[in-house]
Amino acid sequence: MSMEFPSPAHAVDSDRIESCPLCGSQRLHFNFGHQGYRVESCIDCGFQLLNPQPSDEALATIYSPTYFLGGGSADSSDKIAAMKQATARAYLSDIIRYRGSLGGRLLEIGCGLGDFLIEADREGFQVTGVELSPSAAATARRRVPLATIHYGFLENVPLPPNSFDVCVLCDVIEHVRQPLEFMRTLHRLLKPDGVVFLATPSLDSWSAKSHGRRRTEYKPERLSYFNTQTIQNLLYRAGYQQVIVRPGWIVSTLSYVASQFDRFPIPGLTSLVKGLRCLTPRWLREPQVRMVASGMAVYACPSEVKKETRLSVIVPVYNEAATFDTLMKALLQKKVAGMEIEIVIVESASNDGSRELAERYRHHPRVKLVLEDRPRGKGHAVRTGFQHVAGEFILIQDADLEYDLDDYDALLEPLRQGRASFVLGARHGGNAFKMRQFEKQPLLAAMLNAGHYFFRMLVNLLFRLNLNDPFTMYKVFRRDCLEGLTFHCNRFDFDFELLLKLVRKGYRPLEIPVNYRSRSFKQGKKVSVLRDPVTWLWALLRLRMARIDPIGEIATQRSQAEVQTPTNRAG
């Protein structure tokens, strides 16, 4: 394919974008120039975009009739179509698994030549496509006779609301000027139990990290660039839930990969691929293989529009009689502007009078009281609390008064603005040293602090993070972050499990310094100096090796719910 790029002189005659299209921040930072364009990023949420962007006239010259044909490739158009259809079959398999059912009405935005629609039609979907290129739309109509193909912008196509079971966008969202408004428009077309699927290049991919500004995905027609964090923030702000992000697997051949490096050369790597192609027998160059590419596959469901925001504060309680009542009085007095606060108390059969204190709040309108039959650890109590929360946001609050409730506002602000999904209250992220400073026990304090730094280094090394305080109790996140995750740890190793499973799912926590005053063992600290470090090491190794399959977890949970439903009804 021979693509003529518009020259810089007339390519960027659109208005400059002054605020981030995702979070509204005006702190847009210049990253680098590329083919006469400015690539900028939002300092607050990390979203990346071209700014200014190519004009409509410039984009029209790019989206020529040959744009979808793959001209100039060593492979024929039939082979390219076969690879695209094989990729589509893999995507459809996961869409069906995520959705839990077959068939229905499927809409593809940017359907191109109709490769995805061909496979969806074979799977029994009633298919509709929307395409901006008139030549591609005509080809799709010819190739998929039973499909309804519309030509034009999505906003101008007469599609009825709440009419589609599945909406698909493959390599589309990065071409949209206003991705947030675009996804809101798509939200109105989906049925309440519908599914949206996106495939888009990822800034978190191996190619993006290794090639940097030289990556082939930087093209004038691609106006937006997402990572796993910003794509989830986009969907959250547009009204979606149960967001799952997975690596973008595609089906390709060695010949086709090599042709792409010829077409978009990268110094050093192109020569390496050429050499590999020359050394590989011809019969090994053509078979289709599944490989991780430079993109990500994203699955989500539409959610109801909420009129108010609720924060669920989970308070695990075990033998905290000395501080519990003081905490509860402060929590019930705590106000966060524009937000309702519910308190979920999980009491674990204390023997110091804490259960009797907790019982006093049983009938309070803002409190949910959950009584466990025996103590099984803080992790088990928090996991139990997850089953009872109703809020859009979740915050974990210990009952020992080590943390300051006045930090709630700062911790919640990035979540409410859609600039982050997961926030950590870092105990020593500011100017003051806030770690353990036990009075009259300096050696014990030094030993625990040394252990903290060791485990912090280990976590950052194993999971490629750069966190100051990965073990803080103050973990605040959107409830939908938990979708597709199952937790098993019961003791303090749950702090590792929660953090690292959210990280493995694609969330990168934002650290905000908080106030902190550690209590000593004499005051009731429950960490075991001998036992817990061993469980932490085992948890880290297990979590590093564990396979994370959120779609499989959602499918399993759905099956279990379907099995339990008849029993519940009978009862």
Secondary structure as GFF3:
##gff-version 3
##sequence-region A 1 571
A	DSSP	alpha_helix	8	11	.	.	.	ID=ss1
A	DSSP	beta_strand	28	34	.	.	.	ID=ss2
A	DSSP	beta_strand	37	42	.	.	.	ID=ss3
A	DSSP	beta_strand	48	50	.	.	.	ID=ss4
A	DSSP	alpha_helix	56	62	.	.	.	ID=ss5
A	DSSP	alpha_helix	77	99	.	.	.	ID=ss6
A	DSSP	beta_strand	104	109	.	.	.	ID=ss7
A	DSSP	alpha_helix	115	122	.	.	.	ID=ss8
A	DSSP	beta_strand	125	131	.	.	.	ID=ss9
A	DSSP	alpha_helix	134	143	.	.	.	ID=ss10
A	DSSP	beta_strand	148	151	.	.	.	ID=ss11
A	DSSP	three_ten_helix	154	156	.	.	.	ID=ss12
A	DSSP	beta_strand	164	170	.	.	.	ID=ss13
A	DSSP	three_ten_helix	173	175	.	.	.	ID=ss14
A	DSSP	alpha_helix	179	189	.	.	.	ID=ss15
A	DSSP	beta_strand	190	201	.	.	.	ID=ss16
A	DSSP	alpha_helix	206	211	.	.	.	ID=ss17
A	DSSP	three_ten_helix	212	214	.	.	.	ID=ss18
A	DSSP	beta_strand	224	225	.	.	.	ID=ss19
A	DSSP	alpha_helix	228	238	.	.	.	ID=ss20
A	DSSP	beta_strand	240	252	.	.	.	ID=ss21
A	DSSP	alpha_helix	254	263	.	.	.	ID=ss22
A	DSSP	alpha_helix	269	279	.	.	.	ID=ss23
A	DSSP	alpha_helix	282	285	.	.	.	ID=ss24
A	DSSP	beta_strand	289	302	.	.	.	ID=ss25
A	DSSP	beta_strand	309	317	.	.	.	ID=ss26
A	DSSP	alpha_helix	321	333	.	.	.	ID=ss27
A	DSSP	beta_strand	339	347	.	.	.	ID=ss28
A	DSSP	alpha_helix	354	359	.	.	.	ID=ss29
A	DSSP	beta_strand	367	371	.	.	.	ID=ss30
A	DSSP	alpha_helix	378	386	.	.	.	ID=ss31
A	DSSP	beta_strand	393	396	.	.	.	ID=ss32
A	DSSP	three_ten_helix	405	407	.	.	.	ID=ss33
A	DSSP	alpha_helix	408	416	.	.	.	ID=ss34
A	DSSP	beta_strand	422	426	.	.	.	ID=ss35
A	DSSP	alpha_helix	442	463	.	.	.	ID=ss36
A	DSSP	beta_strand	475	478	.	.	.	ID=ss37
A	DSSP	three_ten_helix	479	482	.	.	.	ID=ss38
A	DSSP	alpha_helix	494	505	.	.	.	ID=ss39
A	DSSP	beta_strand	510	513	.	.	.	ID=ss40
A	DSSP	alpha_helix	531	545	.	.	.	ID=ss41
A	DSSP	alpha_helix	550	570	.	.	.	ID=ss42
###
